[in-house]
Amino acid sequence: MSESQNIEYKSTWRDEYLKWICGFANAQGGVIFIGKDDNGNVVGIEDYKRLMDDIPNKIRNAMGITVEVNLHEENGKHFLEIVTLPYTVPVSLRGRYYYRSGSTKQELTGNSLNEFLLRKSGKTWDDVIEPRATFDDIDENTFSAFLKMSEEKGRLPNIVGLTTQQIFEKLLLTENSQLKRGALVLFGKNPERFYPNTFVKIGRWEGNNILFHDVEEGNLFTLLRNVTNKLNNDYLKQKIHFEGLYRIETPEYPREAMREMLLNALVHRSYMGAPIQIRVYDDKINIWNGGCLPTGISLESLKRPHSSNPRNPIIAGVCFKGGLIDAWGSGTVKIFETCLQARLPEPELIEQDGGFFVTLFKNNLTKEQLTKLGLNERQLKAIEYLKEKGKISNKEYQEINDCSRNTASNDLIELTNKNIIKSSGKGGAGSFYILN
């Protein structure tokens, strides 16, 4: 059995492994084997009798928790099994908090620590009362628009005759008649007055240089509308063609993918961190929001239907009732599906800088995308030639790359097999290739 989220192998005991035990206790629990190499093979330990007494005492004295320490023997070699159960309360090691995420141990600090402590207390950031706010801080127009949306979806029944305060209570946006943070993010007139980083930054980039930028402020529903309009009007182009008398506009990126990308960022971001940041380039667009993936959700699982585990369940619940999202973890799947249908490259999902990046690519013919497909320098040069000239022959391929006919033929066949180019269908000297 290899190392995983819940298993760690160590050939000898060191006191620094107390951090791993703390991380297991704060996460899903786990097991550390002392006397095994990284592959899980038993290498044995000589001082197992002393460690059987020392390890439980060190753990109890340093963290105030108990673990199960078991002695095992295999082929005459002894090894220890330290079993740590998950704790419902936060566990610290000398005032520091550690957490097991995936197969790594990380120290929790700053916003990550605040979120962790809230979660251990049975709360999330959006579920905390905002004592400075009153219902005068709620935007009535936004709330009325939400009620119409929820009525159309039929996801908020039995509210006829209820007051605004009663509906807020039904939506879990109040506690003892006081507004929660989630209420301000969703329906506030000016959420930035309470939480300065709720805005969205949009920038037009060329390489590492920013050409111009904008900032959009407001509650979640306002941001969804205004950011979308700003991108469509000032940052992205519409491809236009006519079918008979009808003017057809096609966006650079699928509308549904863009919508889901922005919604995911607004709903699942950490509101204690930096603002959402959108970067628009000639060949791609990406969006970053603070907050890493929740435990148990991997980047790979986002490409398929997966369980929903929102960072902000109150905000997510209201967005579901308003018909903005589904409660089935399908948002990222829609991004991949719509890009595939539009014959665009697979979106890129990465965790970076304490947050989550989603990138959409405009086409398959950029150098970045072609390099991912394994094209060599000759083929890359030929694609640039094709973009400019529209077609290329075997002879022209030889000339621009200073290569033999056989090399040109092999390269062109490979490009054809990868569906990047296609043959004109003509034989002999008049044959040529065009972009597929």
Contacts in CASP RR format, 6 or more apart in sequence:
PFRMAT RR
TARGET T0000
AUTHOR 0000-0000-0000
METHOD contacts of the structure
MODEL  1
MSESQNIEYKSTWRDEYLKWICGFANAQGGVIFIGKDDNGNVVGIEDYKR
LMDDIPNKIRNAMGITVEVNLHEENGKHFLEIVTLPYTVPVSLRGRYYYR
SGSTKQELTGNSLNEFLLRKSGKTWDDVIEPRATFDDIDENTFSAFLKMS
EEKGRLPNIVGLTTQQIFEKLLLTENSQLKRGALVLFGKNPERFYPNTFV
KIGRWEGNNILFHDVEEGNLFTLLRNVTNKLNNDYLKQKIHFEGLYRIET
PEYPREAMREMLLNALVHRSYMGAPIQIRVYDDKINIWNGGCLPTGISLE
SLKRPHSSNPRNPIIAGVCFKGGLIDAWGSGTVKIFETCLQARLPEPELI
EQDGGFFVTLFKNNLTKEQLTKLGLNERQLKAIEYLKEKGKISNKEYQEI
NDCSRNTASNDLIELTNKNIIKSSGKGGAGSFYILN
1 7 0 8 1.000
1 40 0 8 1.000
2 39 0 8 1.000
2 40 0 8 1.000
3 9 0 8 1.000
3 38 0 8 1.000
3 40 0 8 1.000
3 103 0 8 1.000
4 102 0 8 1.000
4 103 0 8 1.000
5 27 0 8 1.000
5 28 0 8 1.000
5 100 0 8 1.000
5 101 0 8 1.000
5 102 0 8 1.000
5 103 0 8 1.000
5 296 0 8 1.000
6 24 0 8 1.000
6 28 0 8 1.000
6 29 0 8 1.000
6 30 0 8 1.000
6 31 0 8 1.000
6 100 0 8 1.000
7 30 0 8 1.000
7 31 0 8 1.000
7 33 0 8 1.000
8 17 0 8 1.000
8 20 0 8 1.000
8 30 0 8 1.000
8 31 0 8 1.000
8 32 0 8 1.000
8 33 0 8 1.000
9 32 0 8 1.000
9 33 0 8 1.000
9 35 0 8 1.000
9 36 0 8 1.000
9 37 0 8 1.000
9 38 0 8 1.000
9 39 0 8 1.000
9 40 0 8 1.000
10 17 0 8 1.000
10 32 0 8 1.000
10 33 0 8 1.000
10 34 0 8 1.000
10 35 0 8 1.000
10 36 0 8 1.000
11 34 0 8 1.000
11 35 0 8 1.000
11 36 0 8 1.000
11 37 0 8 1.000
11 43 0 8 1.000
11 44 0 8 1.000
11 45 0 8 1.000
12 34 0 8 1.000
12 35 0 8 1.000
12 45 0 8 1.000
13 34 0 8 1.000
13 45 0 8 1.000
13 51 0 8 1.000
13 55 0 8 1.000
13 80 0 8 1.000
15 58 0 8 1.000
17 32 0 8 1.000
17 34 0 8 1.000
18 58 0 8 1.000
18 59 0 8 1.000
18 62 0 8 1.000
18 63 0 8 1.000
18 93 0 8 1.000
19 93 0 8 1.000
19 98 0 8 1.000
19 105 0 8 1.000
19 107 0 8 1.000
20 32 0 8 1.000
20 98 0 8 1.000
20 100 0 8 1.000
20 105 0 8 1.000
21 32 0 8 1.000
21 59 0 8 1.000
21 63 0 8 1.000
21 67 0 8 1.000
21 82 0 8 1.000
21 84 0 8 1.000
22 63 0 8 1.000
22 91 0 8 1.000
22 92 0 8 1.000
22 93 0 8 1.000
22 96 0 8 1.000
22 97 0 8 1.000
22 98 0 8 1.000
23 91 0 8 1.000
23 98 0 8 1.000
23 99 0 8 1.000
23 100 0 8 1.000
23 105 0 8 1.000
24 30 0 8 1.000
24 31 0 8 1.000
24 32 0 8 1.000
24 84 0 8 1.000
24 86 0 8 1.000
24 100 0 8 1.000
25 63 0 8 1.000
25 65 0 8 1.000
25 84 0 8 1.000
25 85 0 8 1.000
25 86 0 8 1.000
25 87 0 8 1.000
25 91 0 8 1.000
26 86 0 8 1.000
26 87 0 8 1.000
26 90 0 8 1.000
26 91 0 8 1.000
26 97 0 8 1.000
26 98 0 8 1.000
26 99 0 8 1.000
26 100 0 8 1.000
26 108 0 8 1.000
26 116 0 8 1.000
26 120 0 8 1.000
27 86 0 8 1.000
27 99 0 8 1.000
27 100 0 8 1.000
27 101 0 8 1.000
27 295 0 8 1.000
28 86 0 8 1.000
28 100 0 8 1.000
28 295 0 8 1.000
29 84 0 8 1.000
29 85 0 8 1.000
29 86 0 8 1.000
29 100 0 8 1.000
30 83 0 8 1.000
30 84 0 8 1.000
30 100 0 8 1.000
31 81 0 8 1.000
31 82 0 8 1.000
31 83 0 8 1.000
31 84 0 8 1.000
32 81 0 8 1.000
32 82 0 8 1.000
32 84 0 8 1.000
33 40 0 8 1.000
33 79 0 8 1.000
33 80 0 8 1.000
33 81 0 8 1.000
33 82 0 8 1.000
34 45 0 8 1.000
34 51 0 8 1.000
34 79 0 8 1.000
34 80 0 8 1.000
34 82 0 8 1.000
35 42 0 8 1.000
35 43 0 8 1.000
35 44 0 8 1.000
35 45 0 8 1.000
35 77 0 8 1.000
35 78 0 8 1.000
35 79 0 8 1.000
35 80 0 8 1.000
36 42 0 8 1.000
36 43 0 8 1.000
36 44 0 8 1.000
36 79 0 8 1.000
37 43 0 8 1.000
42 74 0 8 1.000
42 75 0 8 1.000
42 77 0 8 1.000
42 79 0 8 1.000
43 77 0 8 1.000
43 79 0 8 1.000
44 77 0 8 1.000
44 78 0 8 1.000
44 79 0 8 1.000
45 51 0 8 1.000
45 78 0 8 1.000
45 79 0 8 1.000
45 80 0 8 1.000
48 71 0 8 1.000
48 78 0 8 1.000
48 79 0 8 1.000
48 80 0 8 1.000
51 69 0 8 1.000
51 80 0 8 1.000
52 69 0 8 1.000
52 71 0 8 1.000
52 80 0 8 1.000
55 67 0 8 1.000
55 69 0 8 1.000
55 80 0 8 1.000
55 82 0 8 1.000
56 66 0 8 1.000
56 67 0 8 1.000
56 69 0 8 1.000
59 65 0 8 1.000
59 66 0 8 1.000
59 67 0 8 1.000
60 66 0 8 1.000
62 93 0 8 1.000
62 94 0 8 1.000
63 91 0 8 1.000
63 92 0 8 1.000
63 93 0 8 1.000
64 91 0 8 1.000
65 84 0 8 1.000
65 87 0 8 1.000
65 91 0 8 1.000
67 82 0 8 1.000
67 83 0 8 1.000
67 84 0 8 1.000
67 85 0 8 1.000
68 81 0 8 1.000
68 82 0 8 1.000
68 83 0 8 1.000
69 80 0 8 1.000
69 81 0 8 1.000
69 82 0 8 1.000
69 83 0 8 1.000
70 80 0 8 1.000
70 81 0 8 1.000
70 83 0 8 1.000
71 78 0 8 1.000
71 79 0 8 1.000
71 80 0 8 1.000
71 81 0 8 1.000
72 78 0 8 1.000
72 79 0 8 1.000
72 80 0 8 1.000
72 81 0 8 1.000
73 79 0 8 1.000
88 120 0 8 1.000
89 120 0 8 1.000
90 97 0 8 1.000
90 116 0 8 1.000
90 117 0 8 1.000
90 120 0 8 1.000
91 97 0 8 1.000
96 107 0 8 1.000
97 107 0 8 1.000
97 108 0 8 1.000
97 113 0 8 1.000
97 116 0 8 1.000
97 117 0 8 1.000
98 105 0 8 1.000
98 106 0 8 1.000
98 107 0 8 1.000
98 108 0 8 1.000
99 105 0 8 1.000
99 106 0 8 1.000
99 107 0 8 1.000
99 108 0 8 1.000
99 112 0 8 1.000
99 116 0 8 1.000
101 292 0 8 1.000
101 295 0 8 1.000
102 295 0 8 1.000
102 296 0 8 1.000
108 116 0 8 1.000
111 270 0 8 1.000
111 272 0 8 1.000
111 273 0 8 1.000
111 291 0 8 1.000
112 291 0 8 1.000
112 292 0 8 1.000
114 125 0 8 1.000
114 272 0 8 1.000
115 124 0 8 1.000
115 125 0 8 1.000
115 270 0 8 1.000
115 272 0 8 1.000
115 311 0 8 1.000
118 124 0 8 1.000
118 125 0 8 1.000
118 128 0 8 1.000
124 311 0 8 1.000
124 312 0 8 1.000
124 313 0 8 1.000
124 314 0 8 1.000
125 181 0 8 1.000
125 270 0 8 1.000
125 271 0 8 1.000
125 272 0 8 1.000
125 311 0 8 1.000
125 312 0 8 1.000
126 180 0 8 1.000
126 181 0 8 1.000
126 182 0 8 1.000
126 185 0 8 1.000
126 271 0 8 1.000
126 312 0 8 1.000
126 313 0 8 1.000
126 314 0 8 1.000
126 315 0 8 1.000
127 172 0 8 1.000
127 180 0 8 1.000
127 181 0 8 1.000
127 182 0 8 1.000
127 313 0 8 1.000
127 314 0 8 1.000
128 180 0 8 1.000
128 181 0 8 1.000
129 175 0 8 1.000
129 176 0 8 1.000
129 178 0 8 1.000
129 179 0 8 1.000
129 180 0 8 1.000
129 181 0 8 1.000
130 178 0 8 1.000
130 179 0 8 1.000
130 180 0 8 1.000
130 181 0 8 1.000
130 183 0 8 1.000
130 184 0 8 1.000
130 194 0 8 1.000
131 178 0 8 1.000
132 194 0 8 1.000
133 178 0 8 1.000
133 179 0 8 1.000
133 183 0 8 1.000
133 184 0 8 1.000
133 194 0 8 1.000
134 179 0 8 1.000
135 164 0 8 1.000
135 165 0 8 1.000
135 179 0 8 1.000
137 179 0 8 1.000
137 184 0 8 1.000
137 188 0 8 1.000
137 189 0 8 1.000
137 190 0 8 1.000
137 193 0 8 1.000
137 194 0 8 1.000
138 164 0 8 1.000
138 179 0 8 1.000
138 183 0 8 1.000
138 187 0 8 1.000
138 188 0 8 1.000
138 189 0 8 1.000
139 187 0 8 1.000
139 188 0 8 1.000
139 189 0 8 1.000
139 219 0 8 1.000
139 222 0 8 1.000
140 164 0 8 1.000
142 186 0 8 1.000
142 187 0 8 1.000
142 188 0 8 1.000
142 219 0 8 1.000
142 221 0 8 1.000
142 222 0 8 1.000
143 164 0 8 1.000
143 187 0 8 1.000
145 221 0 8 1.000
146 186 0 8 1.000
146 187 0 8 1.000
146 221 0 8 1.000
146 318 0 8 1.000
146 322 0 8 1.000
147 156 0 8 1.000
147 159 0 8 1.000
147 167 0 8 1.000
149 322 0 8 1.000
149 323 0 8 1.000
149 324 0 8 1.000
150 156 0 8 1.000
150 321 0 8 1.000
150 322 0 8 1.000
150 323 0 8 1.000
153 321 0 8 1.000
153 322 0 8 1.000
153 323 0 8 1.000
155 320 0 8 1.000
155 321 0 8 1.000
155 322 0 8 1.000
155 323 0 8 1.000
156 167 0 8 1.000
156 170 0 8 1.000
156 171 0 8 1.000
156 321 0 8 1.000
156 322 0 8 1.000
159 166 0 8 1.000
159 167 0 8 1.000
159 170 0 8 1.000
162 170 0 8 1.000
165 174 0 8 1.000
165 177 0 8 1.000
168 174 0 8 1.000
168 179 0 8 1.000
168 183 0 8 1.000
171 314 0 8 1.000
171 317 0 8 1.000
171 318 0 8 1.000
171 321 0 8 1.000
172 180 0 8 1.000
172 314 0 8 1.000
173 179 0 8 1.000
173 180 0 8 1.000
173 182 0 8 1.000
173 183 0 8 1.000
173 186 0 8 1.000
173 314 0 8 1.000
173 318 0 8 1.000
174 180 0 8 1.000
174 183 0 8 1.000
180 314 0 8 1.000
181 194 0 8 1.000
181 195 0 8 1.000
181 271 0 8 1.000
182 312 0 8 1.000
182 314 0 8 1.000
182 315 0 8 1.000
182 318 0 8 1.000
184 191 0 8 1.000
184 194 0 8 1.000
184 195 0 8 1.000
184 219 0 8 1.000
185 191 0 8 1.000
185 195 0 8 1.000
185 198 0 8 1.000
185 219 0 8 1.000
185 220 0 8 1.000
185 271 0 8 1.000
185 312 0 8 1.000
185 315 0 8 1.000
186 219 0 8 1.000
186 220 0 8 1.000
186 221 0 8 1.000
186 315 0 8 1.000
186 318 0 8 1.000
186 319 0 8 1.000
187 219 0 8 1.000
187 221 0 8 1.000
188 218 0 8 1.000
188 219 0 8 1.000
189 219 0 8 1.000
190 217 0 8 1.000
190 218 0 8 1.000
191 198 0 8 1.000
191 217 0 8 1.000
191 218 0 8 1.000
191 219 0 8 1.000
192 198 0 8 1.000
192 199 0 8 1.000
192 217 0 8 1.000
192 218 0 8 1.000
195 271 0 8 1.000
197 271 0 8 1.000
197 273 0 8 1.000
197 274 0 8 1.000
197 275 0 8 1.000
198 217 0 8 1.000
198 218 0 8 1.000
198 271 0 8 1.000
198 275 0 8 1.000
199 215 0 8 1.000
199 216 0 8 1.000
199 217 0 8 1.000
199 218 0 8 1.000
199 223 0 8 1.000
199 275 0 8 1.000
199 276 0 8 1.000
200 215 0 8 1.000
200 216 0 8 1.000
200 217 0 8 1.000
200 223 0 8 1.000
200 227 0 8 1.000
200 275 0 8 1.000
200 276 0 8 1.000
200 277 0 8 1.000
200 278 0 8 1.000
201 213 0 8 1.000
201 214 0 8 1.000
201 215 0 8 1.000
201 275 0 8 1.000
201 276 0 8 1.000
201 277 0 8 1.000
201 278 0 8 1.000
202 213 0 8 1.000
202 214 0 8 1.000
202 215 0 8 1.000
202 216 0 8 1.000
202 227 0 8 1.000
202 230 0 8 1.000
202 231 0 8 1.000
202 235 0 8 1.000
202 278 0 8 1.000
202 280 0 8 1.000
203 210 0 8 1.000
203 211 0 8 1.000
203 212 0 8 1.000
203 213 0 8 1.000
203 214 0 8 1.000
203 235 0 8 1.000
203 278 0 8 1.000
203 279 0 8 1.000
203 280 0 8 1.000
204 210 0 8 1.000
204 211 0 8 1.000
204 212 0 8 1.000
204 213 0 8 1.000
204 235 0 8 1.000
204 280 0 8 1.000
205 211 0 8 1.000
205 279 0 8 1.000
205 280 0 8 1.000
205 281 0 8 1.000
206 281 0 8 1.000
206 282 0 8 1.000
207 281 0 8 1.000
214 230 0 8 1.000
214 234 0 8 1.000
216 223 0 8 1.000
216 226 0 8 1.000
216 227 0 8 1.000
216 230 0 8 1.000
217 223 0 8 1.000
218 226 0 8 1.000
220 266 0 8 1.000
220 267 0 8 1.000
220 315 0 8 1.000
220 319 0 8 1.000
223 266 0 8 1.000
224 259 0 8 1.000
224 262 0 8 1.000
224 263 0 8 1.000
224 266 0 8 1.000
224 324 0 8 1.000
227 262 0 8 1.000
227 278 0 8 1.000
228 258 0 8 1.000
228 259 0 8 1.000
228 262 0 8 1.000
231 258 0 8 1.000
231 278 0 8 1.000
231 280 0 8 1.000
232 238 0 8 1.000
232 251 0 8 1.000
235 280 0 8 1.000
236 251 0 8 1.000
236 252 0 8 1.000
236 253 0 8 1.000
236 280 0 8 1.000
236 285 0 8 1.000
237 252 0 8 1.000
238 249 0 8 1.000
238 250 0 8 1.000
238 251 0 8 1.000
238 252 0 8 1.000
239 249 0 8 1.000
239 250 0 8 1.000
239 251 0 8 1.000
239 252 0 8 1.000
240 247 0 8 1.000
240 248 0 8 1.000
240 249 0 8 1.000
240 250 0 8 1.000
241 248 0 8 1.000
241 250 0 8 1.000
242 248 0 8 1.000
251 258 0 8 1.000
252 362 0 8 1.000
253 285 0 8 1.000
253 339 0 8 1.000
253 342 0 8 1.000
253 344 0 8 1.000
253 360 0 8 1.000
253 362 0 8 1.000
254 338 0 8 1.000
254 339 0 8 1.000
254 341 0 8 1.000
254 342 0 8 1.000
254 344 0 8 1.000
256 334 0 8 1.000
256 335 0 8 1.000
256 338 0 8 1.000
257 334 0 8 1.000
257 335 0 8 1.000
257 338 0 8 1.000
257 339 0 8 1.000
257 342 0 8 1.000
257 347 0 8 1.000
257 360 0 8 1.000
258 285 0 8 1.000
258 360 0 8 1.000
260 331 0 8 1.000
260 332 0 8 1.000
260 334 0 8 1.000
260 335 0 8 1.000
260 338 0 8 1.000
261 287 0 8 1.000
261 335 0 8 1.000
261 358 0 8 1.000
261 360 0 8 1.000
262 287 0 8 1.000
263 319 0 8 1.000
263 324 0 8 1.000
263 325 0 8 1.000
263 331 0 8 1.000
264 289 0 8 1.000
264 331 0 8 1.000
264 332 0 8 1.000
264 358 0 8 1.000
265 276 0 8 1.000
265 287 0 8 1.000
265 288 0 8 1.000
265 289 0 8 1.000
265 356 0 8 1.000
265 358 0 8 1.000
266 276 0 8 1.000
266 289 0 8 1.000
267 310 0 8 1.000
267 312 0 8 1.000
267 315 0 8 1.000
267 316 0 8 1.000
267 319 0 8 1.000
267 324 0 8 1.000
267 325 0 8 1.000
268 289 0 8 1.000
268 291 0 8 1.000
268 310 0 8 1.000
268 311 0 8 1.000
268 312 0 8 1.000
268 316 0 8 1.000
268 356 0 8 1.000
269 276 0 8 1.000
269 289 0 8 1.000
269 290 0 8 1.000
269 291 0 8 1.000
269 311 0 8 1.000
269 312 0 8 1.000
270 289 0 8 1.000
270 290 0 8 1.000
270 291 0 8 1.000
270 311 0 8 1.000
270 355 0 8 1.000
271 312 0 8 1.000
273 290 0 8 1.000
273 291 0 8 1.000
274 290 0 8 1.000
276 287 0 8 1.000
276 288 0 8 1.000
276 289 0 8 1.000
276 290 0 8 1.000
277 287 0 8 1.000
277 288 0 8 1.000
278 285 0 8 1.000
278 286 0 8 1.000
278 287 0 8 1.000
278 288 0 8 1.000
279 285 0 8 1.000
279 286 0 8 1.000
279 287 0 8 1.000
279 288 0 8 1.000
282 362 0 8 1.000
283 361 0 8 1.000
283 362 0 8 1.000
283 363 0 8 1.000
283 366 0 8 1.000
283 368 0 8 1.000
284 359 0 8 1.000
284 360 0 8 1.000
284 361 0 8 1.000
284 362 0 8 1.000
284 366 0 8 1.000
284 368 0 8 1.000
285 359 0 8 1.000
285 360 0 8 1.000
285 362 0 8 1.000
286 348 0 8 1.000
286 357 0 8 1.000
286 358 0 8 1.000
286 359 0 8 1.000
286 360 0 8 1.000
287 357 0 8 1.000
287 358 0 8 1.000
288 352 0 8 1.000
288 353 0 8 1.000
288 355 0 8 1.000
288 356 0 8 1.000
288 357 0 8 1.000
289 355 0 8 1.000
289 356 0 8 1.000
290 354 0 8 1.000
290 355 0 8 1.000
290 356 0 8 1.000
291 311 0 8 1.000
291 354 0 8 1.000
291 355 0 8 1.000
291 356 0 8 1.000
292 351 0 8 1.000
292 354 0 8 1.000
292 355 0 8 1.000
292 356 0 8 1.000
293 299 0 8 1.000
293 302 0 8 1.000
293 351 0 8 1.000
293 356 0 8 1.000
294 309 0 8 1.000
294 311 0 8 1.000
296 309 0 8 1.000
297 306 0 8 1.000
297 307 0 8 1.000
297 309 0 8 1.000
299 349 0 8 1.000
299 350 0 8 1.000
299 351 0 8 1.000
302 332 0 8 1.000
302 333 0 8 1.000
302 349 0 8 1.000
303 332 0 8 1.000
303 333 0 8 1.000
303 336 0 8 1.000
303 349 0 8 1.000
304 333 0 8 1.000
305 328 0 8 1.000
305 329 0 8 1.000
305 330 0 8 1.000
305 333 0 8 1.000
306 329 0 8 1.000
307 329 0 8 1.000
308 316 0 8 1.000
308 327 0 8 1.000
308 328 0 8 1.000
308 329 0 8 1.000
310 316 0 8 1.000
310 317 0 8 1.000
316 325 0 8 1.000
316 327 0 8 1.000
317 327 0 8 1.000
319 325 0 8 1.000
320 326 0 8 1.000
320 327 0 8 1.000
325 331 0 8 1.000
332 349 0 8 1.000
332 358 0 8 1.000
335 347 0 8 1.000
335 358 0 8 1.000
335 360 0 8 1.000
336 346 0 8 1.000
336 347 0 8 1.000
339 345 0 8 1.000
339 346 0 8 1.000
339 347 0 8 1.000
339 360 0 8 1.000
340 346 0 8 1.000
343 364 0 8 1.000
344 360 0 8 1.000
344 361 0 8 1.000
344 362 0 8 1.000
344 363 0 8 1.000
344 364 0 8 1.000
345 361 0 8 1.000
345 363 0 8 1.000
345 364 0 8 1.000
345 369 0 8 1.000
345 372 0 8 1.000
347 358 0 8 1.000
347 359 0 8 1.000
347 360 0 8 1.000
347 361 0 8 1.000
348 357 0 8 1.000
348 358 0 8 1.000
348 359 0 8 1.000
348 361 0 8 1.000
349 356 0 8 1.000
349 357 0 8 1.000
349 358 0 8 1.000
349 359 0 8 1.000
350 356 0 8 1.000
350 357 0 8 1.000
350 359 0 8 1.000
351 357 0 8 1.000
361 368 0 8 1.000
361 369 0 8 1.000
363 369 0 8 1.000
364 370 0 8 1.000
364 420 0 8 1.000
365 383 0 8 1.000
365 387 0 8 1.000
365 420 0 8 1.000
365 435 0 8 1.000
367 380 0 8 1.000
370 379 0 8 1.000
370 380 0 8 1.000
370 383 0 8 1.000
370 420 0 8 1.000
371 380 0 8 1.000
373 418 0 8 1.000
373 420 0 8 1.000
375 383 0 8 1.000
375 415 0 8 1.000
375 420 0 8 1.000
376 411 0 8 1.000
378 397 0 8 1.000
378 401 0 8 1.000
378 403 0 8 1.000
378 407 0 8 1.000
378 411 0 8 1.000
379 411 0 8 1.000
379 414 0 8 1.000
379 415 0 8 1.000
381 400 0 8 1.000
381 401 0 8 1.000
382 392 0 8 1.000
382 397 0 8 1.000
382 400 0 8 1.000
382 401 0 8 1.000
382 411 0 8 1.000
382 412 0 8 1.000
382 415 0 8 1.000
383 415 0 8 1.000
383 420 0 8 1.000
383 435 0 8 1.000
385 392 0 8 1.000
385 396 0 8 1.000
385 400 0 8 1.000
386 392 0 8 1.000
386 421 0 8 1.000
386 433 0 8 1.000
386 434 0 8 1.000
386 435 0 8 1.000
387 435 0 8 1.000
390 434 0 8 1.000
390 435 0 8 1.000
391 424 0 8 1.000
391 432 0 8 1.000
391 433 0 8 1.000
391 434 0 8 1.000
392 432 0 8 1.000
392 433 0 8 1.000
393 430 0 8 1.000
393 431 0 8 1.000
393 432 0 8 1.000
393 433 0 8 1.000
394 405 0 8 1.000
394 408 0 8 1.000
394 409 0 8 1.000
394 412 0 8 1.000
394 431 0 8 1.000
397 403 0 8 1.000
397 408 0 8 1.000
397 411 0 8 1.000
397 412 0 8 1.000
398 404 0 8 1.000
398 405 0 8 1.000
398 407 0 8 1.000
398 408 0 8 1.000
401 407 0 8 1.000
401 408 0 8 1.000
401 411 0 8 1.000
403 411 0 8 1.000
412 421 0 8 1.000
412 433 0 8 1.000
415 421 0 8 1.000
415 433 0 8 1.000
416 422 0 8 1.000
416 423 0 8 1.000
416 433 0 8 1.000
419 436 0 8 1.000
420 435 0 8 1.000
420 436 0 8 1.000
421 433 0 8 1.000
421 434 0 8 1.000
421 435 0 8 1.000
421 436 0 8 1.000
422 433 0 8 1.000
422 434 0 8 1.000
422 435 0 8 1.000
422 436 0 8 1.000
423 431 0 8 1.000
423 432 0 8 1.000
423 433 0 8 1.000
424 430 0 8 1.000
424 431 0 8 1.000
424 432 0 8 1.000
424 433 0 8 1.000
424 434 0 8 1.000
425 431 0 8 1.000
426 432 0 8 1.000
END
